[in-house]
Amino acid sequence: MNYSVIGNDSPDDDNGLIDESLHTILQDVKLLFEPENGDVEIAEDDKYLKCFQEFKEDYKNSMKIYLENSKTFEKKREMTNAIVGFSLTMAKKTDGKYVSRIKDLVNEFVESEKLEELKKDLENSEMNIRKLFKISSLTNYLSMNNEYYCFICLERGIDTMIEPCGHVICESCSKGAIQQCPFCRANISSFKKLIIA
């Protein structure tokens, strides 16, 4: 008869030896409680996959809108600074003679350039991005591989750091025409290659 030794956590006879067939049965029972590490197939019509794909598409569209609004807002800010500088200089040099006309000009500029609407659009798109970013951060708790994704596209891993704020994005998104960090709106001075080992 064949005998084999089984680990300390298994029942054994007085001598530490058990019948091989009993050993096989005990091993099979033990395997019932061990998780299988096989690859998981996800059907294209899986409800969770669809939800994630919809979320990802909403996030990307919202980020695109936010970046466009931010870029437009910065251009308008430059124009506004020029108008304000001109108005102050003109008011000082003419001893206030044209103040009422300057006020009218500034008010017309604000109205025609829709600065108040633009500010609301930027604030709304920023709040939407922050909400979606907060929701996406919940997936960090689910990541078993400890992978970090670019918060702009949610497609590629992070490999580029924004200077000076330190937020991280992917290289592809850093090559876009962004002058401000989409997360904290800090002016970008440069991008640094990030190596995660």
C-alpha positions as CSV (number, residue, x, y, z in Angstrom):
1,M,0.0,0.0,0.0
2,N,1.3,3.5,-0.9
3,Y,1.4,6.1,1.9
4,S,2.3,9.8,1.8
5,V,2.9,12.6,4.3
6,I,0.5,15.5,4.3
7,G,1.0,18.9,5.8
8,N,0.3,19.8,9.5
9,D,-3.0,21.4,8.7
10,S,-4.4,18.1,7.5
11,P,-5.7,15.2,9.6
12,D,-3.3,12.4,9.8
13,D,-3.0,9.0,11.5
14,D,-0.9,8.4,14.6
15,N,2.3,7.9,12.6
16,G,1.9,11.0,10.3
17,L,1.1,8.6,7.4
18,I,-2.1,8.3,5.5
19,D,-3.4,6.3,2.6
20,E,-2.6,7.9,-0.8
21,S,-6.3,7.8,-1.9
22,L,-7.3,9.7,1.3
23,H,-4.5,12.1,0.6
24,T,-5.9,12.8,-2.9
25,I,-9.4,13.3,-1.6
26,L,-8.1,15.7,1.1
27,Q,-6.1,17.7,-1.5
28,D,-9.2,17.9,-3.8
29,V,-11.2,19.2,-0.9
30,K,-8.5,21.7,0.0
31,L,-8.5,23.0,-3.6
32,L,-12.2,23.8,-3.3
33,F,-11.3,26.7,-1.1
34,E,-8.5,28.1,-3.2
35,P,-9.4,30.8,-5.8
36,E,-8.8,30.1,-9.4
37,N,-6.5,32.6,-11.1
38,G,-7.6,32.1,-14.7
39,D,-8.3,34.9,-17.1
40,V,-11.7,36.4,-16.9
41,E,-13.7,36.8,-20.1
42,I,-15.9,39.9,-20.4
43,A,-18.7,39.9,-22.9
44,E,-19.1,43.0,-25.0
45,D,-22.7,43.4,-23.7
46,D,-21.7,43.1,-20.1
47,K,-23.6,45.8,-18.1
48,Y,-20.5,46.9,-16.1
49,L,-18.3,47.2,-19.2
50,K,-21.0,49.3,-20.9
51,C,-21.3,51.5,-17.8
52,F,-17.6,52.0,-17.7
53,Q,-17.4,52.7,-21.4
54,E,-20.1,55.3,-21.1
55,F,-18.4,56.9,-18.1
56,K,-15.1,57.0,-19.9
57,E,-16.7,58.6,-23.0
58,D,-18.5,61.2,-20.8
59,Y,-15.2,61.9,-19.0
60,K,-13.3,62.4,-22.2
61,N,-15.9,64.7,-23.7
62,S,-16.2,66.7,-20.5
63,M,-12.4,67.0,-20.4
64,K,-12.3,68.2,-24.0
65,I,-15.0,70.8,-23.2
66,Y,-13.2,71.9,-20.1
67,L,-9.9,72.3,-22.0
68,E,-11.6,74.3,-24.8
69,N,-13.3,76.5,-22.2
70,S,-10.1,77.0,-20.3
71,K,-8.2,78.0,-23.5
72,T,-10.9,80.4,-24.5
73,F,-11.1,81.9,-21.0
74,E,-7.3,82.5,-21.0
75,K,-7.5,84.3,-24.4
76,K,-10.3,86.4,-23.1
77,R,-8.3,87.1,-19.9
78,E,-5.4,88.5,-22.0
79,M,-7.8,90.7,-24.0
80,T,-9.5,91.9,-20.8
81,N,-6.1,92.7,-19.2
82,A,-5.2,94.7,-22.4
83,I,-8.6,96.6,-22.2
84,V,-8.2,97.3,-18.5
85,G,-4.6,98.6,-19.0
86,F,-5.7,100.8,-21.9
87,S,-8.7,102.1,-19.9
88,L,-6.6,103.0,-16.8
89,T,-3.9,104.7,-18.9
90,M,-6.5,106.6,-20.9
91,A,-8.4,107.7,-17.8
92,K,-5.2,109.0,-16.2
93,K,-3.8,110.8,-19.2
94,T,-7.1,112.6,-19.9
95,D,-7.7,113.5,-16.3
96,G,-10.9,111.5,-16.3
97,K,-12.4,113.4,-19.2
98,Y,-13.5,110.2,-21.0
99,V,-14.3,108.0,-18.0
100,S,-18.0,107.6,-18.9
101,R,-17.1,106.6,-22.5
102,I,-14.4,104.2,-21.2
103,K,-17.0,102.6,-18.8
104,D,-19.4,102.2,-21.8
105,L,-16.5,100.6,-23.8
106,V,-15.6,98.2,-21.0
107,N,-19.2,97.2,-20.5
108,E,-19.7,96.7,-24.2
109,F,-16.6,94.6,-24.3
110,V,-17.8,92.4,-21.4
111,E,-21.2,92.0,-23.0
112,S,-20.0,91.4,-26.6
113,E,-17.3,88.9,-25.5
114,K,-19.8,87.2,-23.2
115,L,-17.3,87.1,-20.4
116,E,-19.9,86.3,-17.7
117,E,-21.3,83.4,-19.7
118,L,-17.8,82.1,-20.4
119,K,-16.9,82.2,-16.7
120,K,-20.0,80.2,-15.9
121,D,-19.3,77.7,-18.7
122,L,-15.8,77.3,-17.4
123,E,-17.0,76.9,-13.8
124,N,-19.6,74.3,-14.8
125,S,-17.2,72.3,-16.9
126,E,-14.6,72.4,-14.1
127,M,-17.2,71.2,-11.6
128,N,-18.3,68.4,-14.0
129,I,-14.6,67.3,-14.4
130,R,-14.1,67.4,-10.6
131,K,-17.2,65.3,-10.1
132,L,-16.2,62.8,-12.7
133,F,-12.6,62.7,-11.4
134,K,-13.9,62.0,-7.9
135,I,-16.0,59.1,-9.3
136,S,-13.0,57.8,-11.3
137,S,-10.8,57.9,-8.2
138,L,-13.0,55.2,-6.7
139,T,-11.6,52.8,-9.2
140,N,-8.2,53.3,-7.6
141,Y,-9.4,51.1,-4.8
142,L,-10.3,48.4,-7.3
143,S,-7.1,48.4,-9.2
144,M,-5.3,45.1,-8.4
145,N,-2.3,45.9,-10.5
146,N,-1.7,49.3,-8.9
147,E,-1.9,51.0,-12.3
148,Y,-2.3,54.7,-12.6
149,Y,-4.0,56.2,-15.6
150,C,-3.8,59.7,-17.1
151,F,-6.7,61.8,-15.7
152,I,-7.3,63.5,-19.0
153,C,-7.8,60.5,-21.3
154,L,-8.2,57.6,-18.9
155,E,-6.6,55.4,-21.6
156,R,-2.8,55.5,-21.1
157,G,-0.6,55.2,-18.0
158,I,1.0,58.3,-16.5
159,D,4.5,59.1,-17.6
160,T,4.8,62.9,-17.6
161,M,4.8,65.3,-14.7
162,I,3.5,68.9,-15.0
163,E,5.9,71.5,-13.6
164,P,5.4,73.2,-11.2
165,C,2.3,71.7,-9.7
166,G,3.4,68.0,-9.9
167,H,0.2,66.5,-11.4
168,V,0.8,63.7,-13.8
169,I,-0.6,62.8,-17.2
170,C,0.4,60.8,-20.2
171,E,2.9,62.0,-22.7
172,S,0.3,62.0,-25.5
173,C,-1.9,64.4,-23.6
174,S,1.0,66.6,-22.7
175,K,1.6,67.2,-26.4
176,G,-1.8,68.9,-26.7
177,A,-2.0,72.7,-26.6
178,I,-2.5,73.0,-22.8
179,Q,-1.0,76.0,-21.0
180,Q,-2.6,75.3,-17.6
181,C,-2.9,72.1,-15.6
182,P,-6.4,70.8,-16.2
183,F,-6.6,69.6,-12.6
184,C,-5.5,72.7,-10.6
185,R,-5.2,75.4,-13.3
186,A,-1.6,76.2,-12.5
187,N,0.3,77.7,-15.4
188,I,2.6,75.0,-16.9
189,S,6.2,75.9,-17.2
190,S,7.4,72.5,-18.5
191,F,6.8,68.8,-18.6
192,K,9.1,66.2,-17.1
193,K,9.4,62.5,-18.1
194,L,8.2,60.4,-15.2
195,I,9.6,56.9,-14.6
196,I,7.7,54.6,-12.3
197,A,9.7,51.6,-11.3
